[in-house]
Amino acid sequence: ARAAMMLLPHALLVLCCAADAPSTSEGSVRVAAETTFGAQIADLMWLGQNKTTVLILTHDGQVHRSTNGGENWTDIKSQLEKLVPPDHKRLRVSAAIRMILKSPACPFTVFAQGASRNNFASSDAGLTWTRFSVNSKIQGFQFHTGKPKWALISYWEDACRLPTKSTPCSHSLYVTKDLGNTFALVCSHVVQFSWGASAFGQSDRVYFTRFVDRTKSQPMLTRWREDLEFATTDNFGKDVKRRVAGGNKFQLSNRYILVVKVLDAARQMVKLMVSSDGGARFDPARLPHRLRQHGFALLDASEGALVVHVTKGTTIGDVYISDNTGVNFTLSLSGNIRHGGLCAFEKVMNLHGIYIANVDGNHNDKPNVNPSDKPKSPETEQNAVGASTGAQVDQTFSYHTRRLDSPKNVDVMDASWPASARFDIASEGVAGEEQRARSLSRTLRRSARRLAGEGPGRTPSTQTVVSFDNGGQWSYLKPPKRDSQGKPIKCSSDKCWLHLHDITEIPTFSPVYSYRNAVGIIMGSGNVGPFLSSKREDTNTYLSRDGGLTWIESHKGTFIYEFGNHGGLLVMADTVHETRETVFSWDEGLRWSSFEFSKNPMRVENVIIEPDAASTKFLVYGTRAGKGILRLLDFSGVHKRLCQGLGNAGTDGSDYERWTVPCILGRKVVYTRRKQKSRCFNNETIERPTDHATCPCKPSSYECEVGFSRSVGNEECKLESPKALQHQADMQCSRGAREYHADAYRRVPGDVCKGGWQPQQVPVACPPPKQPAKDPNLGTDEQIGLMPLMKVAIMFIVVAVGLWCARSNAALHLIKRWFSHASPTPAGARGRPATIGASASSEMARLASGRDERQASGYQPPSLEI
């Protein structure tokens, strides 16, 4: 049915390098002819039901199309240029493209966002195109999740380019229901926007933040502001309901909505508001410590709780995990590293409940890491950064797995800026939808280029930690005992761990990488020792096939890596030096084979495969002399047969094994996967069975309640922040009790264990009774305590002087002489104040009135500084 899509009569065939034959074979790997593009490759996208159609976007804005998985390419530049209006051609407005987006509702529908005022759409995987009717430069675009022709777009109105007194400048939000033929205004003065969450039946709802005053020209959002609001509409702007006053930024992830609300714009203080009921109610996030919150980054929301990074500066922050309401947070990890708007935090994508993070080991607040404990068995330019519909692990996963058209978004609610918020005119209003593969890859590439320019500069105290229970406890990665050459790895036993590079270090180093179809397999680049090294010569490639419990040094050096055939095929290429070789392994890293894919060396940027990672065809692309270079590698000839025996996995006659993952989140899971040494390929459409069983509860099934934390090497939750329990203490200690009992543990969200260990309430000492407020004029407690002694001393001195005067004739003579010479001061005479010599009764009356001439003349005594 799609045969016609294979032909494009009016397209230009991209010429191949003359130095290479049309197709060659290197041993058992087939290498297709090399394709050269006019500029560096910026993006790839797979389209169609079988994902055989591929679009490539280059840095010069040109789009190329392949209908056979990337083996042959056609340039569709002329096809798009025919759609550009004549007046645009006179103004030299080109058909250059800056971003391509695929509809999550249909694999054939794609949007090409123009670099100027020309935007295009296709509903047949790029075979034919239409031009959007809007003549403005689109800033933000988001496909509807279930209706392929519906989309939200935003752009700056013409009044922003050509100011008028009657029309204010506005960044406006529109909706189209016919893939760009017609548009309707939703709202003006918009900052962010997103479609609603389908989990609550709100897929047609529109969420957005906007300026409250829409009669004035819209300013750029360069810092947190109080004159914004977070609002929703269910009828595309006819009725708008405010949800959070002061809401500047928001993020949707799973069943949670997070909004950053401004508390103090002058000090750039914000608060995180959370809703778990589709926006009907928002509650402030409750953290165990009173923090100056300048911003947050949502790390994960896929395990029934929120994992949030709270900034503590420009390079570090603390990781907090919520309960299932998303409101009550407890400290999970301190000193988590952040750089370039991203946090050094990864989720293992093929097993539940496992996180890997990098921390500053010299940070004052030590992370909740047990250096002595072995890891427990796993229980198992500035494009649009508007609303976010996912957490960082969703975004970074989609990027560093190199499946660039997988669900992702671009905005991690990065907000550690009191002085310079990460917003600009291009970012306002641009939606970070799930399908926005392109923006994130570009954002990371920009960050990557900056990091590459700076060179490796990671702090020498960086350490890698892992949690197998949703962040309840952390430990260091267990290092391999031997290297890839069989030699013993030597390091001090008390400071010998494995450390891996993270997403913030792309492209200097490849980050931790896992994928849902390759069960248990994790790869990363790093080193063994007390800290992570930033030297390339110290860096090697490591692999785990049991979810991070144990590791091997898989290969010397640092590579970019990719999985294929459901994890049955691993392919890597050198990203540090120019190369003409790649290496591959069919036994999960036990042995590697190398082969030459090009006669002329190139700098490899990426090794990538179709989004399901099921095929055996890989694309390797990079640069040579400023040109984009791409090769297709076909590994289908490595094995001559498909794997057999899926139904009787674990027997001698089967190519499959049953791998049991001990209890994680209360579940014991048995996976079926290919045996490591079986020389066969998985069927690309295989559905491997899994078995589940419920486990008894144990201490790791519970995390610490708010106000409690676990010490290093101890599963006991101890009181850490009494102030976090102040409300409970006020209620239970009001009748003079010395202690009360509180819950120190709470079930890890998503844990389904039954029976087993059950936590008990722990005694907590009541705080001392509150002392009544003191007059600040009375001085300190020490001074007040000395007052009785001072009074006694003064009385003793007065009595002694009186007795001396009574017994001394000389004293009596002096007193009489003083009174006999005293006389009233003439009225108007200069000298002493008139009150001196006045009667005692009149003077006391003036003092008692609390008034004197200085106050009558407007003088005010200085206020007390407390």
Rosetta blueprint (number, residue, H / E / L):
1 A L
2 R L
3 A H
4 A H
5 M H
6 M H
7 L L
8 L L
9 P L
10 H L
11 A L
12 L E
13 L E
14 V L
15 L L
16 C E
17 C L
18 A L
19 A L
20 D L
21 A L
22 P L
23 S E
24 T E
25 S E
26 E E
27 G L
28 S L
29 V E
30 R E
31 V E
32 A E
33 A L
34 E L
35 T E
36 T E
37 F E
38 G L
39 A L
40 Q L
41 I E
42 A E
43 D E
44 L E
45 M E
46 W E
47 L E
48 G L
49 Q L
50 N L
51 K L
52 T L
53 T E
54 V E
55 L E
56 I E
57 L E
58 T E
59 H L
60 D L
61 G L
62 Q L
63 V E
64 H E
65 R E
66 S E
67 T L
68 N L
69 G L
70 G L
71 E L
72 N L
73 W L
74 T E
75 D E
76 I L
77 K H
78 S H
79 Q H
80 L H
81 E H
82 K L
83 L L
84 V L
85 P L
86 P H
87 D H
88 H H
89 K H
90 R H
91 L L
92 R L
93 V L
94 S L
95 A L
96 A L
97 I E
98 R E
99 M E
100 I E
101 L E
102 K E
103 S L
104 P L
105 A L
106 C L
107 P L
108 F L
109 T L
110 V E
111 F E
112 A E
113 Q E
114 G E
115 A L
116 S L
117 R L
118 N L
119 N L
120 F E
121 A E
122 S E
123 S L
124 D L
125 A L
126 G L
127 L L
128 T L
129 W L
130 T E
131 R E
132 F L
133 S L
134 V L
135 N L
136 S L
137 K L
138 I E
139 Q E
140 G E
141 F E
142 Q E
143 F E
144 H L
145 T L
146 G L
147 K L
148 P L
149 K L
150 W L
151 A E
152 L E
153 I E
154 S E
155 Y E
156 W E
157 E L
158 D H
159 A H
160 C H
161 R H
162 L L
163 P L
164 T L
165 K L
166 S L
167 T L
168 P L
169 C L
170 S L
171 H E
172 S E
173 L E
174 Y E
175 V E
176 T E
177 K L
178 D L
179 L L
180 G L
181 N L
182 T L
183 F L
184 A E
185 L E
186 V E
187 C E
188 S L
189 H L
190 V E
191 V E
192 Q E
193 F E
194 S E
195 W E
196 G L
197 A L
198 S H
199 A H
200 F H
201 G L
202 Q L
203 S L
204 D L
205 R L
206 V E
207 Y E
208 F E
209 T E
210 R E
211 F E
212 V L
213 D L
214 R L
215 T L
216 K L
217 S L
218 Q L
219 P L
220 M L
221 L L
222 T L
223 R L
224 W L
225 R L
226 E L
227 D L
228 L E
229 E E
230 F E
231 A E
232 T E
233 T E
234 D L
235 N L
236 F L
237 G L
238 K L
239 D L
240 V E
241 K E
242 R E
243 R E
244 V E
245 A E
246 G L
247 G E
248 N E
249 K E
250 F E
251 Q E
252 L E
253 S E
254 N L
255 R L
256 Y E
257 I E
258 L E
259 V E
260 V E
261 K E
262 V E
263 L E
264 D E
265 A L
266 A L
267 R L
268 Q L
269 M E
270 V E
271 K E
272 L E
273 M E
274 V E
275 S E
276 S L
277 D L
278 G L
279 G L
280 A L
281 R L
282 F L
283 D E
284 P E
285 A L
286 R E
287 L L
288 P L
289 H L
290 R L
291 L L
292 R L
293 Q L
294 H L
295 G L
296 F E
297 A E
298 L E
299 L E
300 D E
301 A L
302 S L
303 E L
304 G L
305 A L
306 L L
307 V E
308 V E
309 H E
310 V E
311 T E
312 K L
313 G L
314 T L
315 T L
316 I E
317 G E
318 D E
319 V E
320 Y E
321 I E
322 S E
323 D L
324 N L
325 T L
326 G L
327 V L
328 N E
329 F E
330 T E
331 L E
332 S E
333 L E
334 S E
335 G E
336 N E
337 I E
338 R E
339 H E
340 G L
341 G L
342 L E
343 C E
344 A L
345 F E
346 E E
347 K E
348 V L
349 M L
350 N L
351 L L
352 H L
353 G L
354 I L
355 Y E
356 I E
357 A E
358 N E
359 V E
360 D E
361 G L
362 N L
363 H L
364 N L
365 D L
366 K L
367 P L
368 N L
369 V E
370 N E
371 P L
372 S L
373 D L
374 K L
375 P L
376 K L
377 S L
378 P L
379 E L
380 T L
381 E L
382 Q L
383 N L
384 A L
385 V L
386 G L
387 A L
388 S E
389 T L
390 G L
391 A L
392 Q H
393 V H
394 D H
395 Q H
396 T H
397 F H
398 S H
399 Y H
400 H H
401 T L
402 R L
403 R L
404 L L
405 D L
406 S L
407 P L
408 K E
409 N L
410 V L
411 D L
412 V L
413 M L
414 D L
415 A L
416 S L
417 W L
418 P L
419 A L
420 S L
421 A L
422 R L
423 F L
424 D L
425 I L
426 A L
427 S L
428 E L
429 G L
430 V L
431 A L
432 G E
433 E L
434 E L
435 Q E
436 R L
437 A H
438 R H
439 S H
440 L H
441 S H
442 R H
443 T H
444 L H
445 R H
446 R H
447 S H
448 A H
449 R H
450 R H
451 L H
452 A H
453 G H
454 E H
455 G L
456 P L
457 G L
458 R L
459 T L
460 P L
461 S L
462 T E
463 Q E
464 T E
465 V E
466 V E
467 S E
468 F L
469 D L
470 N L
471 G L
472 G L
473 Q L
474 W E
475 S E
476 Y E
477 L E
478 K L
479 P L
480 P L
481 K L
482 R E
483 D L
484 S L
485 Q L
486 G L
487 K L
488 P E
489 I L
490 K L
491 C L
492 S L
493 S H
494 D H
495 K H
496 C L
497 W E
498 L E
499 H E
500 L E
501 H L
502 D L
503 I H
504 T H
505 E H
506 I L
507 P L
508 T L
509 F L
510 S L
511 P L
512 V L
513 Y E
514 S E
515 Y L
516 R L
517 N L
518 A L
519 V L
520 G L
521 I L
522 I E
523 M E
524 G E
525 S E
526 G E
527 N E
528 V E
529 G E
530 P L
531 F L
532 L L
533 S L
534 S L
535 K L
536 R H
537 E H
538 D H
539 T L
540 N E
541 T E
542 Y E
543 L E
544 S E
545 R L
546 D L
547 G L
548 G L
549 L L
550 T L
551 W L
552 I E
553 E E
554 S E
555 H E
556 K E
557 G L
558 T L
559 F E
560 I E
561 Y E
562 E E
563 F E
564 G E
565 N H
566 H H
567 G H
568 G L
569 L E
570 L E
571 V E
572 M E
573 A E
574 D E
575 T L
576 V L
577 H L
578 E L
579 T E
580 R L
581 E E
582 T E
583 V E
584 F E
585 S E
586 W L
587 D L
588 E L
589 G L
590 L L
591 R L
592 W L
593 S E
594 S E
595 F E
596 E E
597 F L
598 S L
599 K L
600 N L
601 P L
602 M E
603 R E
604 V E
605 E E
606 N E
607 V E
608 I E
609 I L
610 E L
611 P L
612 D L
613 A L
614 A L
615 S L
616 T L
617 K E
618 F E
619 L E
620 V E
621 Y E
622 G E
623 T E
624 R E
625 A L
626 G L
627 K E
628 G E
629 I E
630 L E
631 R E
632 L E
633 L E
634 D E
635 F L
636 S L
637 G L
638 V L
639 H L
640 K L
641 R L
642 L E
643 C L
644 Q L
645 G L
646 L L
647 G L
648 N L
649 A L
650 G L
651 T L
652 D L
653 G L
654 S L
655 D L
656 Y E
657 E E
658 R E
659 W E
660 T E
661 V E
662 P E
663 C E
664 I E
665 L L
666 G L
667 R E
668 K E
669 V E
670 V E
671 Y E
672 T E
673 R E
674 R E
675 K L
676 Q L
677 K L
678 S L
679 R L
680 C L
681 F E
682 N L
683 N L
684 E L
685 T L
686 I L
687 E L
688 R L
689 P L
690 T E
691 D E
692 H E
693 A E
694 T E
695 C L
696 P L
697 C E
698 K L
699 P H
700 S H
701 S H
702 Y E
703 E E
704 C E
705 E L
706 V L
707 G L
708 F E
709 S E
710 R E
711 S L
712 V L
713 G L
714 N L
715 E L
716 E L
717 C E
718 K E
719 L E
720 E L
721 S L
722 P H
723 K H
724 A H
725 L H
726 Q H
727 H H
728 Q H
729 A H
730 D H
731 M H
732 Q H
733 C L
734 S L
735 R L
736 G L
737 A L
738 R L
739 E E
740 Y E
741 H E
742 A E
743 D L
744 A L
745 Y E
746 R E
747 R E
748 V L
749 P L
750 G L
751 D L
752 V L
753 C L
754 K L
755 G L
756 G E
757 W L
758 Q L
759 P L
760 Q L
761 Q L
762 V E
763 P E
764 V E
765 A E
766 C L
767 P L
768 P L
769 P L
770 K L
771 Q L
772 P L
773 A L
774 K L
775 D L
776 P H
777 N H
778 L H
779 G L
780 T L
781 D H
782 E H
783 Q H
784 I H
785 G H
786 L H
787 M H
788 P H
789 L H
790 M H
791 K H
792 V H
793 A H
794 I H
795 M H
796 F H
797 I H
798 V H
799 V H
800 A H
801 V H
802 G H
803 L H
804 W H
805 C H
806 A H
807 R H
808 S L
809 N H
810 A H
811 A H
812 L H
813 H H
814 L H
815 I H
816 K H
817 R H
818 W H
819 F H
820 S H
821 H H
822 A L
823 S L
824 P L
825 T L
826 P L
827 A L
828 G L
829 A L
830 R L
831 G L
832 R L
833 P L
834 A L
835 T L
836 I L
837 G L
838 A L
839 S L
840 A H
841 S H
842 S H
843 E H
844 M H
845 A H
846 R H
847 L H
848 A H
849 S H
850 G L
851 R L
852 D L
853 E H
854 R H
855 Q H
856 A H
857 S L
858 G L
859 Y L
860 Q L
861 P L
862 P L
863 S L
864 L L
865 E L
866 I L
